[in-house]
């Protein structure tokens, strides 16, 4: 009996210990602080320029069309050739047009003979009228016949002019100096039909035009920095600009911004400008173009575009304090350089900002900073 009591007491003690330790709250795991790349803000003279992606075009792209219907009998150039003004590009079968010229010449000869016959008849009648051998009415009829023959002769000359012009259209020449594009038709093709394509295009490229868009903030900044009242006056004070090619090389000849657009595009919030460059033979329409404008910025503050986020069209970054706690900060951007923004205001020299992953942060977040450098 005593052994049974001892057993029950031990069992009760064990149950009490299990309940006590089992109900004791477990300690919460310590939250791990996530690592984020940051950079320290400092002025950098290496970025004293702003860049804009552009669209490169020739002075003009001239479509070459067939003005008459016919079959191509000869192609006198190759695709991509440089052609001169007046150089023959295509020949069209001219048999029918040669026949029209010959026919028009024969009509002239016939009309001329009819006119001479009418003049002779009129000359024969005049003295007879004077002696009343024939009536005045017959003279007037002869004079009308002469005028009609004269009109027929003039019409025949007009037909000859048309026939010669159409014959000249069988030789298709380049209207400008430039690079000839790909051909839409080939030897033996019928061209000149209604609704047909142009034969090809010749691009005049002695001078290249680069069209680029400037956002409104940058436009206002440029407008503030440059002298002059009108946009043309201000552009005349803009220093020569550089053209950066797709391999990041700089085109050796500097260009000039010559004109600005009439209005902002409401869909993009930007306005278009055009820079002109002399072509040394390297540039082609449609090539990659980046306009680089220097001389407007001094000791620019640059941050990665990935560091910026937008809320209701307001731009923010996350600034990191000495305790590695972040808070949002409104900034103002004056332009861009590649994948970086040029800052107008909102940041100070020496401040640290988060450069990536800003979409996962909020005010008061603690981070583990990893310093990166802003190299070009």
Phi, psi and omega per residue, in radians:
X1 nan -0.786 -3.141
X2 -1.108 -0.667 3.115
X3 -1.098 -0.635 -3.127
X4 -1.179 -0.671 -3.140
X5 -1.141 -0.765 3.129
X6 -1.062 -0.709 -3.132
X7 -1.097 -0.749 -3.130
X8 -1.154 -0.650 3.139
X9 -1.138 -0.782 3.119
X10 -1.092 -0.665 3.138
X11 -1.155 -0.684 3.130
X12 -1.169 -0.696 3.125
X13 -1.119 -0.746 -3.134
X14 -1.099 -0.744 3.136
X15 -1.106 -0.692 -3.132
X16 -1.119 -0.745 3.135
X17 -1.128 -0.694 3.139
X18 -1.112 -0.769 -3.133
X19 -1.139 -0.693 -3.077
X20 -1.154 -0.877 -3.093
X21 -1.340 -0.479 3.109
X22 -1.246 -0.540 -3.117
X23 -1.562 -0.109 -3.126
X24 -1.220 2.209 -3.087
X25 -1.072 2.416 3.127
X26 -1.366 2.514 3.117
X27 -1.183 2.400 -3.137
X28 -1.265 2.441 3.105
X29 -1.176 2.506 3.128
X30 -1.225 2.241 -3.131
X31 -1.138 2.352 -3.132
X32 -1.479 2.262 3.131
X33 -1.373 2.213 -3.072
X34 -1.460 2.553 -3.138
X35 -1.513 2.373 3.099
X36 -2.316 2.457 3.055
X37 -1.272 2.416 3.106
X38 -2.311 2.853 3.010
X39 -2.396 2.714 3.116
X40 -1.738 2.263 -3.090
X41 -1.303 2.284 3.045
X42 -2.740 2.547 3.098
X43 -1.084 2.511 -3.091
X44 -2.424 1.949 -3.135
X45 -1.215 -0.267 3.120
X46 -1.183 -0.259 -3.119
X47 -1.981 0.582 -3.133
X48 -1.420 0.915 3.082
X49 -2.751 2.858 3.034
X50 -2.216 2.632 -3.045
X51 -2.234 2.637 3.130
X52 -2.460 2.325 3.063
X53 -1.273 2.353 -3.071
X54 -2.179 3.044 3.119
X55 -2.095 2.024 -3.029
X56 -1.596 2.261 3.124
X57 -2.394 2.780 3.035
X58 -1.369 3.063 3.110
X59 -1.011 -0.723 3.052
X60 -2.792 2.573 3.041
X61 -1.885 1.975 -3.047
X62 -1.793 2.064 3.078
X63 -1.342 2.344 3.137
X64 -1.742 2.005 -3.088
X65 -2.028 2.679 3.007
X66 -1.523 2.176 -3.111
X67 -1.512 -0.176 3.104
X68 -2.311 2.896 3.110
X69 -1.610 2.359 3.115
X70 3.061 3.070 -3.134
X71 -1.711 2.399 3.091
X72 -1.220 2.121 3.137
X73 -1.781 -0.328 3.140
X74 -2.760 2.395 3.002
X75 -1.942 2.083 -2.923
X76 -1.678 -0.071 -3.129
X77 -2.377 2.966 3.064
X78 -1.880 2.661 3.086
X79 -1.017 2.324 -3.140
X80 1.554 -0.030 3.124
X81 -1.218 2.661 2.943
X82 -1.505 2.220 -3.088
X83 -2.092 2.683 -3.138
X84 -1.788 2.766 3.057
X85 -1.026 2.249 3.135
X86 1.536 -0.076 3.137
X87 -1.278 2.394 -3.126
X88 -1.254 2.254 -3.132
X89 -1.844 -0.835 -3.096
X90 -2.385 2.641 2.966
X91 -2.071 2.363 3.110
X92 -1.939 2.502 3.129
X93 -0.854 2.150 -3.015
X94 -1.932 0.170 -3.071
X95 -0.987 -0.886 -3.111
X96 -1.094 -0.616 -3.078
X97 -1.362 -0.563 3.005
X98 -1.129 -0.701 3.108
X99 -1.073 -0.731 -3.139
X100 -1.101 -0.635 3.095
X101 -1.154 -0.798 3.130
X102 -1.084 -0.736 3.134
X103 -1.105 -0.730 -3.136
X104 -1.139 -0.652 3.088
X105 -1.123 -0.700 3.114
X106 -1.132 -0.670 3.113
X107 -1.132 -0.619 3.092
X108 -1.127 -0.773 3.129
X109 -1.065 -0.751 3.138
X110 -1.145 -0.778 -3.136
X111 -1.140 -0.615 3.117
X112 -1.151 -0.697 3.108
X113 -1.139 -0.734 3.118
X114 -1.091 -0.658 3.126
X115 -1.156 -0.741 3.123
X116 -1.101 -0.711 3.111
X117 -1.090 -0.722 -3.124
X118 -1.169 -0.670 3.124
X119 -1.146 -0.696 3.102
X120 -1.097 -0.727 -3.131
X121 -1.159 -0.696 3.121
X122 -1.134 -0.699 3.126
X123 -1.158 -0.576 3.130
X124 -1.219 -0.607 -3.038
X125 -1.365 -0.566 -3.020
X126 -0.956 -0.897 -3.133
X127 -1.154 -0.493 3.130
X128 -1.220 -0.588 3.115
X129 -1.169 -0.658 -3.098
X130 -1.107 -0.501 3.136
X131 -1.781 0.216 3.103
X132 1.080 0.507 3.095
X133 -1.361 -0.528 3.041
X134 -2.346 2.917 -3.027
X135 -1.416 2.800 3.056
X136 -1.092 -0.547 -3.117
X137 -1.090 -0.669 -3.140
X138 -1.166 -0.627 3.086
X139 -1.137 -0.787 3.133
X140 -1.086 -0.639 3.101
X141 -1.138 -0.699 3.120
X142 -1.169 -0.711 3.105
X143 -1.108 -0.674 3.095
X144 -1.137 -0.656 3.110
X145 -1.125 -0.691 3.109
X146 -1.084 -0.794 3.120
X147 -1.091 -0.703 3.122
X148 -1.101 -0.744 3.119
X149 -1.145 -0.652 3.086
X150 -1.097 -0.739 3.108
X151 -1.117 -0.718 3.112
X152 -1.099 -0.657 3.119
X153 -1.140 -0.768 3.121
X154 -1.102 -0.683 3.093
X155 -1.126 -0.624 3.124
X156 -1.172 -0.670 3.067
X157 -1.120 -0.663 3.108
X158 -1.121 -0.699 3.103
X159 -1.109 -0.639 3.111
X160 -1.162 -0.715 3.105
X161 -1.041 -0.766 3.123
X162 -1.109 -0.767 -3.122
X163 -1.113 -0.711 3.116
X164 -1.156 -0.703 3.138
X165 -1.116 -0.768 3.100
X166 -1.107 -0.644 3.087
X167 -1.113 -0.676 3.134
X168 -1.136 -0.477 3.138
X169 -1.229 -0.217 3.091
X170 -1.279 -0.260 3.041
X171 -1.871 1.886 -3.071
X172 -1.681 2.112 -3.063
X173 -2.034 2.791 3.115
X174 -1.372 2.290 3.118
X175 -1.446 -0.212 -3.091
X176 -2.501 2.867 2.928
X177 -1.354 2.399 3.099
X178 2.952 -2.986 3.127
X179 -1.698 2.246 3.126
X180 -1.530 2.436 -3.074
X181 -1.541 -2.827 3.118
X182 -1.290 2.674 -3.104
X183 -1.602 2.390 3.047
X184 -1.543 -0.251 3.110
X185 -2.335 2.775 -3.103
X186 -2.299 3.137 -3.061
X187 -0.925 2.252 3.130
X188 1.565 -0.088 -3.131
X189 -1.288 2.537 3.033
X190 -1.500 2.186 -3.084
X191 -2.186 2.904 3.048
X192 1.598 0.086 3.122
X193 -1.306 2.834 3.130
X194 -1.150 2.286 3.112
X195 1.402 0.107 -3.138
X196 -1.332 2.874 3.115
X197 -1.360 2.839 2.994
X198 -1.217 2.740 -3.128
X199 -1.189 -0.733 3.138
X200 -2.965 -3.002 3.097
X201 -2.321 2.412 3.028
X202 -1.932 2.161 -3.130
X203 -1.761 2.108 3.090
X204 -1.438 2.032 -2.949
X205 -2.236 0.390 3.057
X206 -1.047 -0.586 3.052
X207 -2.270 2.395 -3.107
X208 -1.870 2.458 3.098
X209 -1.878 2.251 3.077
X210 -2.000 2.005 3.118
X211 -1.651 2.276 -3.131
X212 -2.472 2.655 -3.086
X213 -1.789 2.394 3.134
X214 -2.049 2.205 3.124
X215 -1.185 2.834 -2.993
X216 -1.126 -0.680 3.129
X217 -1.059 -0.816 -3.132
X218 -1.167 -0.670 3.108
X219 -1.022 -0.808 -3.136
X220 -1.154 -0.609 3.122
X221 -1.176 -0.773 3.096
X222 -1.093 -0.733 3.134
X223 -1.071 -0.612 -3.139
X224 -1.269 -0.645 -3.018
X225 -1.415 -0.495 -3.049
X226 -1.575 2.564 3.110
X227 -1.357 2.762 3.069
X228 1.989 2.856 3.142
X229 -1.677 -0.972 -3.116
X230 -1.474 2.899 3.125
X231 -1.134 -0.608 3.133
X232 -1.143 -0.701 3.105
X233 -1.119 -0.737 -3.129
X234 -1.150 -0.739 3.136
X235 -1.135 -0.521 3.117
X236 -1.151 -0.393 3.107
X237 -1.637 -0.063 3.125
X238 -1.317 2.280 -3.123
X239 -1.140 2.800 3.081
X240 -0.945 2.542 -3.072
X241 -1.880 2.764 3.141
X242 -1.813 2.678 3.084
X243 -1.977 2.028 3.130
X244 -1.704 2.207 -3.094
X245 -1.562 3.070 -2.991
X246 -1.124 -0.450 3.115
X247 -1.584 0.273 3.135
X248 1.219 0.121 3.026
X249 -1.368 2.678 -3.126
X250 -1.755 2.194 3.116
X251 -1.027 2.345 -2.969
X252 -1.205 -0.313 -3.106
X253 -1.850 2.141 3.124
X254 -1.325 2.709 -3.118
X255 -2.052 -3.064 -3.094
X256 -2.362 2.316 3.011
X257 -1.334 2.054 -2.975
X258 -1.901 -0.380 -3.078
X259 -2.707 2.651 3.089
X260 -2.103 2.763 -3.087
X261 -1.218 2.930 -3.112
X262 -1.370 -0.633 -3.014
X263 -2.657 2.870 3.064
X264 -1.382 2.527 3.035
X265 -1.417 2.002 -3.076
X266 -1.111 -0.392 -3.117
X267 -1.359 -0.434 -3.121
X268 -2.056 -0.266 -3.100
X269 1.208 0.475 -3.105
X270 -2.269 2.863 3.113
X271 -2.194 2.548 -3.026
X272 -1.651 2.467 3.035
X273 -2.185 2.889 3.102
X274 -2.308 2.293 3.046
X275 -1.999 2.404 -3.101
X276 -1.871 2.413 3.123
X277 -2.324 2.348 2.972
X278 -1.164 2.399 -3.072
X279 -1.709 2.116 3.080
X280 -1.527 0.160 -3.128
X281 1.844 -0.214 -3.096
X282 -1.433 -0.630 -2.973
X283 -1.415 2.558 3.119
X284 -2.389 2.570 3.077
X285 -0.992 2.449 3.122
X286 1.516 -0.088 -3.141
X287 -1.238 2.763 3.101
X288 -1.117 2.421 -3.138
X289 -2.533 2.354 3.040
X290 -2.285 2.115 3.141
X291 -1.526 2.252 3.114
X292 -2.025 2.100 3.138
X293 -1.899 2.119 3.135
X294 -1.937 2.909 3.044
X295 1.578 -0.082 3.139
X296 -1.724 -0.333 -3.058
X297 -2.116 2.446 3.068
X298 -2.215 2.231 3.131
X299 0.854 1.030 -3.071
X300 -1.174 2.569 2.957
X301 -1.674 2.123 -3.022
X302 -2.057 2.380 3.030
X303 -2.359 2.682 3.094
X304 -1.134 2.520 3.094
X305 -1.113 -0.452 3.126
X306 -1.191 -0.250 3.128
X307 -1.434 -0.176 -3.007
X308 -1.817 2.402 2.991
X309 -2.291 2.719 -3.032
X310 -2.011 2.413 3.012
X311 -2.321 1.972 3.140
X312 0.926 0.833 3.090
X313 1.155 0.219 3.036
X314 -1.835 2.356 -3.067
X315 -1.683 2.378 -3.095
X316 -2.293 2.759 2.895
X317 -2.328 2.891 3.034
X318 -1.788 2.054 3.105
X319 -1.617 2.422 -3.103
X320 -1.812 2.203 3.132
X321 -1.558 -3.077 -3.081
X322 -1.128 -0.380 3.130
X323 -1.634 0.164 -3.140
X324 1.135 0.504 3.029
X325 -1.753 2.395 -3.078
X326 -1.743 2.626 2.974
X327 -2.497 2.601 -3.098
X328 -1.330 2.553 -3.105
X329 -2.431 2.241 3.097
X330 -1.294 2.386 3.099
X331 -2.237 2.921 3.054
X332 -2.229 2.271 -3.081
X333 -1.803 2.367 3.131
X334 -1.823 -0.247 3.140
X335 3.064 -3.006 -3.118
X336 -2.379 2.666 3.041
X337 -2.335 1.779 -3.079
X338 1.079 -2.133 -3.132
X339 -1.694 0.396 -3.115
X340 -2.183 2.708 3.074
X341 -1.801 2.502 2.990
X342 -1.643 2.151 -3.028
X343 -1.565 2.293 3.053
X344 -1.484 -0.908 3.110
X345 -2.769 2.980 -3.133
X346 1.959 -0.301 3.123
X347 -2.266 2.685 -3.121
X348 -2.078 2.713 3.064
X349 -1.016 2.221 3.110
X350 1.702 -0.261 3.101
X351 -1.212 2.629 3.133
X352 -1.922 2.399 3.124
X353 -2.275 2.699 3.043
X354 -1.363 2.328 -3.046
X355 -1.783 -0.327 3.139
X356 -2.546 2.705 3.094
X357 1.326 0.380 -3.071
X358 -1.159 -0.367 3.133
X359 -1.224 -0.219 -3.136
X360 -1.771 0.061 -3.080
X361 -1.884 2.871 3.006
X362 -2.595 2.874 -3.138
X363 -0.950 2.276 3.104
X364 1.668 -0.089 3.121
X365 -1.177 2.468 3.039
X366 -1.704 2.430 -3.128
X367 -2.282 2.884 2.975
X368 -1.851 1.819 -2.995
X369 -1.308 2.492 3.029
X370 -2.215 1.886 -3.046
X371 -1.198 2.326 3.030
X372 -2.172 2.795 3.123
X373 -1.825 2.576 3.131
X374 -1.656 1.403 3.106
X375 -1.569 2.715 -3.112
X376 -1.226 nan nan
